[in-house]
Amino acid sequence: MEEYILICEDSMEGILTGVYEAYQFKKENGIESHDRIHLAVREPDMQRLFTQYIHVQTDHEKAGKVTDTMVRQLGNETWYRISMAMVSCFEDKADAVYHTIVLGLRQRDRNITDRLQEDCVQRTFKCARAADNELCHLKQFLRFSELQNGMLYAKIDAKHHVLPFLMPHFADRLPADNFVIYDAETQTFGLHASFKKWYLIQGAAFDEEGIVYAEAEEVYRNLFRRFCDSIAIEARINPKLQMNMLPLRFRPNMVEF
């Protein structure tokens, strides 16, 4: 029996467009089950026999319709969990999210993401948990530095594309500040102007070596390092526990290290 794989853009809008097109494709072609349709965010290394590959163009209007339906029928909490799964770095996330949405809408289950006995839900949960854990870490470990022009700058190397969820957190806490968060992994900038809305820019040319920090920045960095050293209790230093609470991959962008 022939199967169909819809290849969509690796973004929330791309995956949601894929979900919309999958429903339309099933209806228009009289396919009896969603089990024969799958989503992917990239071309496979080897194509399978008896499988048709279809490319999906991202459409923000179609993605918005899926979003509205999910929020209305499945609730904000389920929408958040599925959103976190969509921004994760796992290759199977699109298909897991698609079949989780299908299951949730079919049964009108607002707690669909708790049904871990279902394979698609379990995969969605794995993706969402990984992205959400990184988001929580970055909220705690992000370090801003002041530039010569007074703007605050921070750099992250996130495994998952959590910057869209990180920006509102700091926009809420630093509403009066001009700041930028640069995700080196995806080459995406999160920009926030004082008392204005934040937005994202991707693919802009950026020379990190050209950054000029404020004169007092190094002074404050040294003070912060001295503070961290002074509060440490040498007899209770536990590197193993420290690595568990603060993974090594976050440290290159933290001034105290």
N, C-alpha and C positions, 0 to 999 in steps of 0.2 A: 504494500500500500504506500503510495507516494506521500512524502512529507514536505513541509514548506518551512523555509527559514527566512525570516525577514531581517535584513541587516540594516541597523539604524545607527545614528550618530551616538557616540559615547558621551551623552549628556542627559540631564533630566528631561529636557524638552524632546530630545531625540528618542529616548526610550518611551516616553508617553505618547509620542506620535506613532511609534511602532505598535503600541497597545491599541491605539485607535484604528490603525490600518489593519491590524490582525483581526479585529472584530468585523471590519468592513469586508475584508478578504474572505473570511469564513461565510459571511452572509451572501455575498455576491456569487461565490463558487459552490454554494450548497454543501460545504464541508460539515460532516455530522458532529465532529468533536474538536475542541481546542487542543487536544492532545497531539494532533497532527501538525500543529503550527507552533513554531518556536521563534524566539527573538535572539539576536546576537548583535554585539556592538562592533564586530570586525569580521573580515573575511576569514574563514577557516584555512588552516595550512593545507588540509586535504579535504576536498569535497566528497560527500558521501553519495553512493548510488541511490537512485530512486528518490532524490531530494531536489527540490526546486529552490533556487536562491533568488530572493527579490530584494532590491535596494529600496530603502524608504527615505524620502526627503523630509527633513525636519520642518514641521509646520507648527508655529506657536499657537495658532487658533485651535488646531486639533488637540494639541497638548493641553491647552486650557480647558477644553471640554472634558477631557479625561480627569483632570484635576478637580473640576467642579463636581463631577459625578462621584468621585471618590470621597471628597470631603463631606458631601451631602449624605451619602449612603453608608460610608464606613467610619466617618468621624475624623477629627483632627489628630488624635493620637495614632491611629492606624496610618493616616497620611504621613505623619512625621517619620514613623518607622520605615515606611516604604521609601520615602524620600532619602533617608540615610542609606538605605540599601542601594539606591540608584547612584549615589555619589561615591560608592566604594570602588575599589580597584579590581574587584574580581571579575573574571571574564564571563561567568555564568549569571551575572546579576540581572541582566535584562530578561532572560527567560524565566528566572525564578520570580521576579517581580510580576511579570505578565501573568503567569499561572496562579500566583497568589491573588492578584486582582480578580481574575476570572472566578476563582473559588469564592472569594469574599462577596462579590456582587451576585453570584448565583444563589448563595445561601443567605444573603443580607446579614452577614455576620460581622458586627463592628469589632469583634475581638479575634478576627481571623488570624492575626499575627501571633496569637498564643497557641494555635493548633499545630504544635511542633511535630505531631505524628505524620503530618503531610510533608512529603519530600520538598515540594516547592516552598512551603512556608519555612521549613527548617533552613533551606539555603538562603532565603530572604533574611531570616533572623541572623544567620552567620554574617552576612554582608553588612546588615544594619548595625550589629553589635561592634564590628571592627571599626566602622566609620565613626560611630558615636563615641567609642572609647578614645579615638584619636582627637575628636573634637573636644572632649572633656579635658584631655591632657593639654591641648593647645590653649584652652581658656586659662589654664593655670600657669603654663610655662612660657607663654609669649612674652617677649621683652621688647619694649619700645626704646628707641634712641632718638634724641633730639638732633635735628639737622640745623645747619647754619641759618636757614630761613625760618626756623621756628616750628617746622612740621615734624611730627612724630613718625618714625619709620620702624617697621619690624619685618623680619624675614622668617619664613617657615619653609620646610621641605616636607610637605605632607604626603603620605602615601595615598590618601583618599582626597577627593576634591571637596573638602569641607569648608573652603573659604566663604561660600555663600551663606553658610550658617554661622561662621565665626564673625563676620562683619556686623550683623545686627547686635551681637553680644557687646562688642566694644563701642559701637555707635550709641548704644543705650547708656554705657558707662562713661563715655568721653564725648558727650554731645557738643561741647564748646571747642573741641580740639580739631585741628586739621591733621589727619593721619593717613598713612598708607601701609597696607600689609601686602607684602610680595610673596607669592607662592612660587618658589623656584622650580618646583617639580612640573607644574603646568604652565609656568610663565604667565601667571595671571596676577593682576593688581586689584586690590580692593581699595577704593578711594573714598574718603569721607571728608567733606568740607564742614566747617563750623556751623552747627545748627541747620544743616541741610541733609538731604538724603544721600546715602552711600550708593556706589555703583561699581561694577566690575569692568576691567579692560583686559583683553587677552591679546597676546601677540605683539605688543608695543615694544619698540627697541629700548633696551635698558643697559646702561653701563654701570655695573655695581661699583667698580673701582672709582668712578667719578663722584661718589657720594661725599659730601663735605659735612662733617659733624660739627655741632656747636662747640665753642671753646670749653664750656663747662662740662661737656659730656664725659670726657675721660676722668674728670674729677669725681663726678657722681658714680661712675663705674667702679672706681677704686674704693670709694666709700661703701658701696654696696658689697663689694668683695670682702672688705674688711669686716663689715657687719656679719656676713655669712660665716666668716672664719671665727669671729669672736663669740657667736652664740653656739658654736659646735662644742660638744663635750667629747673630748678625745677618747675617754674610756668607753664611750658608747657608740663610737663610729662603727657602722655596719655596712660595708660596701655592697654586700649581697642584697640587703633590704633596700638600700638606696637605689640600686639598679632596677629593682622590682617596682619601686614607687616612681622613679624618674629614669625611664629608658635612655640608653646612651644616644640614640638617634636624635633626641631633642636637644642635646647639650651643645652642639656646635653653634647654635643661635642664641644661647643664653650667656649673658655677660659674666655671670659668676663662675663660668667654666672657661 
